[in-house]
Amino acid sequence: MNKVAIVLSGLGLSALLAGAAQAQSEPRVTGLQLSGDEPIQIESDRLEVRDAEGIAIFTGNVNVVQGPTLLKSGKMTVYYATDGTAEPSAAGPDASRIERLEVDENVYVKTETQVATADKASFDMKTEVLVMTGKEVVLSDDGNVLVGCKLTVQMATGHALLDGCGQSEGAKGRVKMLLQPKSQSQ
């Protein structure tokens, strides 16, 4: 199957991932490094644009690259503003019109030093809230690891909340953290 390649300039992926940078402030771990002014390249096996509904759906081996940041998933849905005057575009939405992103099916985000994984992720551009959910949401940075089932990040304030999986799963439902001691030579 042929891949679809789209390049967007602007805010799309940066907004989704910038929230994860703030999530690392509680506890203190270096945040995801992003380049908001760099173009975003999206590749997938298929792209469906429903311009009248303001939706673009990328499916099958979705790869999103912005600078050193990589996002992979099985599906990414982009919700964008429609004002009735915009001409339909087979290339998908303009990055400046994006309202919300929803990413499903084995979400994987990698930067130069960090990796975040979840079953699903969503980012609301208006409220600047990033939510990553799944059986196990994992954030790792230089050997430090945070594990839970729901990560909610308020990008504007940098406040992050990592929830466990609930009481019914016993010890597996708790938030876990592994901090690596730094080398004495550093």
N, C-alpha and C positions, 0 to 999 in steps of 0.2 A: 504494500500500500504506500502511496506517495505521502510525504510529510507536507504539512502546511507550514510556511514560515512567515511570521509577521514581525515587523519591527515597529515599536511604539516609542516615541520620545516623550519624556515627561515623568509622571508621578506614579503610575500604576503599581509596579512591583515594589518600588521604594516604600510606598504607603503600607502595603501589606506587611513588609518585613521590618520596617523601622520600628514598629511596635515591639517586636521581639528584642530589639536593642534595649529598650527601656525595661523590659521584663527582667533583665539581668541585674537591675539595680537593687533588688531585694531577693536574695543576698547579692553581694557585690561580685559580679563576674563581668568581664569586658563584653560590651554589646556588639550586636551584628554591625558590621561596617558596610555602609551602602553609599552609592553614588547617585543621588537623586537627579543629577543633571545628565546622566548617561542614558543612551537609548535602551529600550527593553526589546529583546528578541524573543518571540514566542514560536515554538515549533510544536506541532501535534499531527496525528494521523488524519484528523478531521476537524473542520471548523464549520459550525452552523451559526449563521447570523440571522436573528429575528429582529430586524431593525424597528418594526412597528412596536414590538414589545420592549425594546431596549436591552436585548440580551445577545451575547456572543458566547457560544459554548465550544470550548476546545476539548476534544476527547482523544484518547489513545496516545500513550507515551508523551505526555505534555512536558516540555522543557522550556523554562523561562530563564533567560540570562540577562543580568544587568551588571556590568562591570564584573567583579569577582564573585557575585552572588548568583547561585543556581537554585531554582525551584523545580522539583519534579513531582508529577502526580499522574493519576489516570484521567482526571477530568478537572477542568477549571471553567467556571461560569463567571462571566463579566457582566454586571448590571450597569447600564449607563443611562444618563439622562437623555430623554427625547423631548424635543420642543415642537415637533411637528413641522419645523422648517428645514431641518437637516435632510440632505439627500441621503438615501440609503447607500451604504458602502459595503461592498463584498469583502473589503479588507478588515472590517470590524470597527469597533468604537475608537474614537479619538481619546487619548489618555486623559485629557482634561475633563471629559464628560463622565468618567467612571465614578459610580456611586458606591458600589460594593463588589467585592470579589469573594467567591466561594470556591474552595479547592477541596477535592475529594479523592479518595482512593490512594492510600499510601503517600501522604504528603511528606516530602523531604526537602529541607532547605539547608544549603551549605554556603558558608562564606569562607574567607581565608583561614579562619581558626575555629569556626563553630559549625555545629550541625543541630538541627531541630527536626524531629519527626512527630507525626500525628496521623490519625485516620482522616481528620478533616480540619480545615482552617477557614476562617472568614475574616474579612476586614471591611468595616464600614467607614467610608471616607468622611462622611459628615460628622459622626460622633468620634472618629479616630479611635475605634476600639478593635483590637485584634483578639480573636478567640481561636485557640487550637484545642481540639478535643480528640479523644480516642481511648481505647483500652489502656494505652500507655503513651503519654506525651513525654518526650525525652528532649532535653536541652543539654548539650555538652559543649564545653569550651576548655581546651587545653587540659583534658583529664578530669575536670570538674563536671559532675553530672547532676541534673535535677530531673526527677521523674514524678509525674502525677497523671491525672486524667483530664483536667481542664485547666488551661492557662488563659487568663483574661488580662489584657494589658490596656490600660488607658494611656494612649500615646501622649496626650497633652500634658499629663501630670507625671508620667513615668511610673505610676502605681501599677503593680503587678500582683495578681492573686493566682496561686497554683493550688488547685483543689485535688484531694485524693479521690478515690473511686467509690467511696461510700462504705458504710459500716458492714454491709452484708458480705463483703469480700475479705473481712478480717485484716490481717497484716498487709495483704496485697493492696488494700484500698488506701493506704497511707501515702502521704507525700514523702519522697525519699531524696536525700541529697548526699553526694559523695564529693568531698573536697580533698584535693591532692596537695600535700605539703610541697612548697617550692624548694628547689635544690638550694643547698647552702652556698653553692658557688655563684648563684645569681645575685 
